[in-house]
Amino acid sequence: MYLVNSSEMKEIERLTVEKYALPAVILMENAGINVVDALGRELGSLFLRRVNVFCGGGNNGGDGFVIARHLKTEGAHVRVFFTGDYDLLKEESKMNYTAAGKYGVEIINLKSADDIKKHENSILACEIIIDALIGTGLKQDISGFMAQLIVYINMMGKYIAAVDIPSGVDADTGDIKGVCIYANLTVTFGLPKLGLTIYPGLEYTGKLVVADINFPAELLSGPRKNVLITKELVMPMMPYRHPNANKGHFGPILIIGGSPGLTGAVVLAAKAALKSGAGIVTVAVSQSLVANVKARSDEVIVAALKESKDGFISEDAYAHIMELVGQAKVVVMGPGMGRDKGTQSLIRKLIKDIKKPMVIDADALNAMENDKTCLKNMDKDVILTPHIGEMSRLTGIKIEDIIRDKIGVLRSFISDNKVNVILKDGRSILGDTDENIYVNTTGNAGMATPGSGDVLSGIIAAFMGHSMLSAQAGIAANYTHGLAGDMLLSEISGEGITAEDIINNVPRAIKALKKQEA
């Protein structure tokens, strides 16, 4: 499913009205009907339910007037609290304001905190709230009376349905503009807005329903630069295993990493690769760690590398590593590798010199904090897998600023460096070298556990070992990784999920996707 930003949605609306001759008032009517229908599906009969509709002065408020009218005909007890100025409403919103009044809907003006206090009994006397205050055009932080009203609504503890987007979410970035409505349900129109699908906006969205309000199909069908990763997208991507294949067809995978106290990362990546279908997996670690790695996985081949006096992989291991690279189909670099200066220098040289497809993760990303020249002019297929902290180190952008505009930061980094990137988050985001953005829809908070990112790197490498390009492998692996975690969450508490648990559920997730059981 495609995603849109606010300007793209505005253009769809404009073309619908101007090119396809569908009046804006009909789009508004369809929007309102769909919100009421969705509310009925969620809550059952609306007859005699007490509903307050909070309407702003824009088109979002116009949708709210339609909703109020239809709720009235459903037999609900409905009031509208209007924060705008009637004289400034667009024509279609004025029409629906007037119609709501003629249908017997009480419309109360709210312009100040004093108005809230004056009408407090009426405001509180409801079961359901409709948020039609602010739509997708919000760019500035909400302040003053509107901020007070939103905080007040949230504190009421009622069931809240948001119209198109919760008031306060930036439709393009998911950023929260000062304050935001905490919705239980959001009914959005035509296509999902980017800000509804990524954190922090996702947290305020509740259940998301995408409603068809009769935009022309060709305006919604793309192609577009922003895509939601769903099972329908991923199922055809899943790697194929020929019945007469041998283990060499699905690799070999070389994983370079590990350091004193951090051998678990490479072991988890290796196990994840094997559980995801890799035929041969070699782990290259400093020689003092070989026994530890062998003891934790019988199926993995372990290569001993020269090490520094502190036990990190030595720069003198370069030739041996390049020999191992020559035998590999895909290289993973970074899990648990540590931040030794000599090792970091080696990492940068390897990234530059290795000509095989690569997954660059963890400490290999940290090695590029102050020197990313090794990424320039690459002639190989590469994917980076930073979490937000690593992305901050890579870009020099503060974590809080990345959170405010993850997609903008991702696109800028990719434009500068011409590599594919998965930005790991509660909803991970993949950006490819064509600057397409893919937002994942699987995963849960229980997967915020040590080693989960190493598992993802292993799955990506295994899928690349099946001859998938890194961007495609990243999309499929991201979804599979999250699905494995979601399957676990259906069985155990999120607090109990470990990286090993995720690994052991990866084959189940793959089977579900291949058999269309996801």
C-alpha positions in Angstrom: 0.0 0.0 0.0 1.3 3.4 -0.9 1.7 6.2 1.7 1.3 9.9 1.1 2.5 13.1 2.6 0.2 16.2 3.1 1.1 17.8 -0.2 0.5 14.6 -2.2 -2.9 14.2 -0.5 -3.8 17.8 -1.3 -2.9 17.2 -4.9 -5.1 14.1 -5.1 -8.0 16.2 -3.6 -7.4 19.0 -6.1 -7.3 16.7 -9.1 -10.4 14.9 -7.9 -12.3 18.2 -7.8 -10.9 19.9 -10.9 -10.1 17.0 -13.3 -12.8 14.5 -12.3 -15.5 17.1 -11.5 -16.4 15.6 -8.1 -17.4 18.5 -5.9 -15.5 18.9 -2.6 -18.7 18.8 -0.7 -19.3 15.2 -1.9 -15.8 14.2 -0.7 -16.6 15.8 2.6 -19.9 13.9 2.8 -18.2 10.6 2.0 -15.6 11.3 4.6 -18.2 11.9 7.3 -20.2 8.8 6.4 -17.1 6.6 6.5 -16.2 7.9 10.0 -19.7 7.1 11.3 -19.6 3.6 9.6 -16.2 2.9 11.1 -17.4 4.0 14.5 -20.4 1.7 14.3 -18.2 -1.3 13.4 -16.0 -0.6 16.4 -18.6 0.2 19.0 -21.8 -1.3 17.7 -25.1 0.6 17.6 -24.8 4.4 18.0 -28.4 4.8 19.0 -28.7 7.0 22.1 -24.9 7.1 22.5 -23.7 10.5 23.7 -21.2 11.9 21.3 -19.3 15.2 21.3 -17.8 16.4 18.0 -15.0 18.9 18.3 -14.7 20.9 15.0 -12.0 23.3 13.9 -12.2 25.9 11.3 -10.7 23.9 8.4 -11.9 21.1 6.1 -11.4 18.7 9.0 -14.0 20.6 10.9 -16.3 20.4 7.9 -16.0 16.6 8.0 -17.0 16.9 11.7 -20.2 18.7 10.8 -21.1 15.9 8.4 -20.3 13.3 11.1 -22.6 15.1 13.6 -25.5 15.2 11.1 -25.2 11.5 10.4 -24.8 10.6 14.1 -28.0 12.6 14.7 -29.9 10.5 12.1 -28.5 7.3 13.7 -30.2 8.4 16.9 -27.2 9.5 18.8 -27.3 12.4 21.3 -24.7 14.6 19.6 -23.3 18.1 20.2 -20.7 20.0 18.2 -18.1 22.2 19.9 -16.8 24.6 17.2 -13.4 26.4 17.7 -13.3 28.2 14.4 -14.9 31.3 12.8 -18.0 30.7 10.7 -17.1 33.6 8.3 -13.8 32.0 7.5 -15.1 28.6 6.7 -14.9 27.3 3.1 -18.2 27.1 1.3 -18.6 23.3 1.7 -17.9 23.6 5.4 -20.4 26.4 5.8 -23.0 24.2 4.0 -22.5 21.4 6.4 -22.4 23.6 9.5 -25.8 25.0 8.4 -27.1 21.5 7.6 -26.0 20.1 11.0 -27.9 22.9 12.7 -31.0 22.3 10.7 -30.9 18.6 11.6 -31.1 19.6 15.2 -27.5 19.3 16.2 -26.6 21.8 19.0 -23.5 23.8 18.0 -21.5 25.5 20.8 -18.7 27.9 20.2 -15.5 27.3 22.1 -12.9 30.1 21.9 -11.3 30.2 25.3 -10.6 28.4 28.6 -13.6 30.3 30.0 -15.8 28.7 27.4 -14.6 25.3 28.4 -15.4 26.0 32.0 -18.8 27.5 31.0 -19.8 24.4 29.1 -17.9 21.8 31.2 -21.0 19.8 32.1 -21.9 19.4 28.4 -18.4 18.6 27.4 -18.0 15.9 30.0 -21.4 14.4 29.4 -20.4 12.1 26.6 -19.2 8.6 25.9 -17.5 9.2 22.6 -15.4 12.1 21.2 -14.8 12.9 17.6 -11.6 14.8 16.9 -12.1 17.0 13.9 -10.0 19.9 15.1 -6.9 20.0 12.9 -6.2 18.1 9.7 -3.1 17.1 7.7 -1.9 20.7 7.0 -0.4 21.2 10.5 3.2 22.5 10.5 3.6 24.6 13.6 3.4 23.6 17.2 -0.1 23.9 18.7 -0.2 26.5 21.5 -2.7 28.7 23.4 -6.3 27.7 23.7 -6.1 24.8 21.2 -3.3 23.2 23.2 -5.4 23.6 26.4 -8.4 22.0 24.7 -6.5 19.0 23.4 -5.0 18.4 26.8 -8.4 18.7 28.4 -9.9 16.2 25.8 -7.2 13.7 26.5 -7.7 14.0 30.3 -11.4 13.2 29.9 -10.6 9.5 29.3 -13.3 9.0 26.7 -13.2 6.9 23.5 -11.8 9.2 20.8 -12.1 8.8 17.0 -9.9 11.1 15.0 -10.9 12.3 11.6 -8.1 11.7 9.0 -5.3 12.3 11.5 -5.2 12.9 15.3 -4.9 16.6 15.9 -1.2 17.3 16.6 0.4 14.7 14.4 2.6 16.0 11.6 1.2 14.1 8.5 4.6 14.0 6.9 7.0 13.1 9.7 5.0 11.7 12.5 6.3 14.4 14.8 4.0 15.7 17.6 3.5 19.4 17.2 3.5 20.4 20.9 0.4 18.4 22.0 -1.7 15.7 20.4 -5.0 13.9 20.6 -4.6 10.3 21.9 -7.0 8.5 19.5 -8.5 5.1 19.9 -9.5 5.0 16.3 -8.3 7.1 13.3 -10.2 7.0 10.0 -8.0 8.4 7.3 -9.1 9.0 3.7 -7.8 7.6 0.4 -4.3 6.5 1.5 -2.5 6.4 4.9 -0.5 9.5 5.7 3.2 8.8 6.5 2.9 10.3 10.0 0.3 7.8 11.0 2.6 4.8 10.3 5.8 5.8 12.1 6.5 6.7 15.7 5.8 8.9 17.5 2.6 9.6 15.5 1.7 6.0 15.3 1.4 5.9 19.1 -1.4 8.5 19.0 -3.3 6.9 16.0 -4.9 3.9 17.7 -6.5 1.5 15.2 -6.1 2.9 11.7 -8.9 2.5 9.1 -8.3 3.6 5.5 -11.6 4.7 4.0 -12.5 5.0 0.4 -14.3 8.3 -0.2 -14.3 7.9 -4.0 -11.0 9.4 -5.0 -10.4 8.1 -8.6 -8.4 4.8 -8.5 -5.7 6.0 -10.8 -4.9 8.9 -8.4 -4.3 6.4 -5.6 -2.5 3.6 -7.4 0.8 5.3 -7.8 3.6 4.6 -8.3 4.7 6.6 -5.3 8.0 6.9 -3.3 6.5 5.9 0.0 5.3 2.4 0.6 3.8 0.5 3.6 5.3 -3.0 4.0 2.4 -5.5 4.2 2.2 -9.2 3.9 0.7 -8.7 0.4 4.0 -7.0 -0.6 6.3 -9.5 1.1 4.7 -12.8 0.2 5.8 -12.8 -3.4 9.3 -11.8 -2.3 10.0 -14.8 -0.1 13.1 -16.7 -1.2 12.6 -19.8 -3.4 14.5 -23.0 -2.6 14.8 -25.3 -5.7 14.1 -28.9 -4.8 17.4 -30.0 -6.2 19.4 -27.2 -4.5 22.5 -27.7 -2.3 23.8 -25.6 0.6 26.1 -23.7 -1.7 23.1 -22.2 -3.5 22.2 -20.2 -0.4 25.5 -18.6 0.5 28.1 -18.8 1.7 27.6 -16.0 4.2 30.6 -14.5 6.0 30.0 -12.7 9.3 32.9 -10.6 10.6 32.6 -9.4 14.2 33.0 -10.2 17.8 35.3 -8.8 20.5 36.0 -9.6 24.2 32.7 -9.9 26.0 30.7 -9.4 22.8 30.7 -12.8 21.1 27.0 -13.2 21.4 26.3 -10.7 18.6 28.0 -12.7 15.9 26.6 -16.0 17.2 23.1 -14.6 17.1 23.6 -13.2 13.5 25.0 -16.5 12.4 22.1 -18.5 13.9 19.6 -16.2 12.5 21.1 -16.6 9.0 21.0 -20.4 9.3 17.4 -20.3 10.6 16.5 -18.0 7.6 17.8 -20.4 5.0 21.5 -19.7 4.6 23.3 -22.8 3.4 26.8 -22.1 4.7 27.7 -19.5 7.4 31.3 -18.7 8.4 32.0 -16.5 11.4 35.3 -14.7 11.5 36.5 -13.7 15.0 39.7 -13.0 16.8 41.5 -16.2 17.6 40.9 -16.1 21.3 37.2 -16.1 20.7 37.0 -19.1 18.5 36.3 -21.7 21.2 33.6 -19.6 22.7 31.8 -19.3 19.3 32.2 -23.0 18.5 30.7 -23.9 21.8 27.6 -22.0 21.0 26.8 -23.2 17.5 27.7 -26.5 16.0 26.5 -25.6 12.5 28.7 -22.5 12.1 32.2 -22.6 10.5 34.5 -20.5 12.6 37.6 -18.7 11.2 40.4 -17.5 13.6 41.7 -14.0 12.9 44.9 -12.3 14.1 44.1 -10.2 17.2 45.5 -7.2 19.0 47.0 -7.5 22.5 43.5 -6.6 23.8 41.8 -9.3 21.9 40.2 -7.2 19.2 40.5 -8.1 15.5 43.9 -6.8 14.3 44.6 -4.7 11.3 47.0 -7.5 10.4 44.0 -9.8 9.7 43.2 -7.9 6.5 44.7 -10.4 4.1 43.0 -13.4 5.8 39.7 -11.6 5.8 40.0 -10.8 2.1 40.7 -14.4 1.4 37.5 -15.4 3.3 35.6 -12.7 1.5 36.7 -14.3 -1.8 34.8 -17.5 -0.9 31.6 -15.7 0.3 28.5 -14.6 -1.5 27.4 -12.1 1.1 29.4 -10.4 3.9 28.0 -9.1 7.2 30.3 -6.8 9.1 30.1 -5.3 12.6 28.1 -7.4 15.1 29.9 -7.1 18.5 33.2 -5.9 16.8 34.0 -3.3 19.4 35.4 0.2 19.1 39.1 -0.5 19.2 40.8 2.2 17.0 42.8 -0.3 15.1 39.8 -2.5 14.4 37.8 0.6 13.3 40.5 1.5 10.8 40.4 -2.1 9.5 36.6 -1.9 9.2 36.8 1.2 7.0 39.4 -0.3 4.8 37.4 -3.5 4.4 34.2 -1.6 3.6 36.0 0.2 0.8 37.9 -2.8 -0.6 35.3 -5.7 -0.3 33.5 -6.1 -3.6 30.8 -8.5 -2.5 27.2 -7.6 -1.3 27.4 -6.4 2.3 25.3 -5.9 5.4 26.9 -3.2 7.6 25.7 -3.2 11.2 26.6 -2.2 14.7 30.2 -1.4 15.4 31.0 -1.3 11.6 28.6 1.7 11.6 30.2 3.3 14.6 33.6 3.0 12.8 32.3 5.5 10.3 31.3 8.1 12.8 34.0 10.5 11.8 35.0 9.2 8.5 32.5 8.0 5.9 34.7 8.2 2.9 34.7 4.4 2.6 31.1 4.7 1.5 31.8 6.9 -1.5 31.8 5.6 -5.0 30.7 2.0 -4.0 30.4 -0.5 -6.8 28.6 -3.2 -4.8 25.2 -3.8 -3.2 25.2 -2.5 0.3 22.7 -2.1 3.1 23.3 -0.3 6.4 21.2 -1.2 9.5 21.6 1.6 12.1 19.3 2.2 15.1 18.6 5.8 15.8 21.6 6.2 18.1 23.9 4.9 15.4 22.2 7.1 12.8 22.9 10.0 15.1 26.6 9.1 15.2 26.7 8.6 11.4 25.0 11.9 10.6 26.0 14.1 13.5 22.3 14.9 13.9 20.9 14.9 17.4 18.7 11.9 18.3 15.7 14.2 19.1 16.1 15.9 15.7 16.1 12.5 13.9 13.0 11.5 15.7 11.3 14.7 14.5 12.0 13.8 10.8 13.3 10.3 10.4 12.3 10.1 6.8 13.9 13.4 5.9 17.2 12.4 7.6 17.1 9.0 5.9 16.6 10.4 2.5 19.3 13.0 2.9 21.8 10.4 4.1 21.0 8.1 1.2 21.3 10.9 -1.3 24.7 11.8 0.0 26.1 8.2 0.3 24.2 6.1 -2.3 23.6 3.1 0.0 20.4 1.4 1.2 19.6 1.9 4.8 17.2 0.3 7.4 16.6 2.8 10.2 15.7 0.5 13.1 12.9 1.7 15.3 9.6 0.6 16.7 8.5 0.8 13.1 11.6 0.3 11.1 12.0 2.3 7.9 14.0 1.2 4.8 15.3 3.7 2.3 16.8 2.5 -1.0 19.2 4.2 -3.3 16.3 5.4 -5.5 15.1 7.2 -2.4 12.0 5.1 -2.0 10.8 4.7 1.6 9.4 1.4 2.9 7.7 1.5 6.4 7.4 -1.8 8.1 4.2 -2.9 9.9 5.4 -5.9 12.0 7.2 -6.0 15.3 6.4 -5.1 18.9 8.0 -3.6 22.0 9.0 -7.0 23.3 11.6 -7.1 20.5 13.5 -4.3 22.2 15.9 -6.8 23.6 19.7 -7.3 23.3 20.7 -9.0 20.0 17.4 -8.3 18.1 19.3 -6.1 15.6 21.9 -8.8 15.1 19.1 -11.3 14.3 17.8 -8.9 11.6 21.3 -8.6 10.0 21.4 -12.4 9.8 18.0 -12.7 8.2 18.9 -10.0 5.6 22.2 -11.8 4.8 20.4 -15.2 4.4 17.9 -13.6 2.0 20.7 -12.0 0.0 22.3 -15.4 -0.1 19.3 -16.5 -2.1 20.4 -13.9 -4.7 18.0 -11.1 -3.6 19.3 -7.5 -3.8 19.9 -5.9 -0.5 16.9 -3.5 -0.6 14.5 -6.4 -1.5 16.1 -8.6 1.2 15.8 -5.8 3.7 12.1 -5.3 3.0 11.4 -9.1 3.3 13.7 -9.6 6.3 12.3 -6.6 8.2 8.8 -7.9 7.9 9.8 -11.5 8.7 11.8 -10.4 11.7 8.8 -8.5 13.1 6.4 -11.2 12.3 8.5 -13.7 14.2 8.3 -11.4 17.2 4.6 -10.9 16.8 4.0 -14.7 16.7 5.9 -14.8 20.0 3.8 -12.1 21.5 0.7 -14.1 20.8 2.1 -16.8 23.1 4.2 -15.1 25.8 4.6 -11.8 27.5 6.7 -9.2 25.6 8.9 -8.9 28.7 10.1 -12.4 28.1 11.1 -12.2 24.5 14.8 -12.8 23.8 16.8 -12.7 20.6 17.1 -16.5 20.6 13.3 -16.7 20.8 13.0 -14.6 17.7 15.5 -16.7 15.9 13.6 -19.9 16.7 10.4 -18.3 15.4 11.9 -17.1 12.1 11.2 -20.5 10.3 7.5 -20.3 11.5 7.2 -16.7 10.1 8.8 -17.8 6.8 6.4 -20.8 6.5 3.4 -18.6 7.3 4.4 -16.1 4.6 5.1 -18.8 2.0 1.8 -20.6 2.8 0.0 -17.2 3.0 -1.0 -17.8 6.6 0.5 -14.6 8.0 
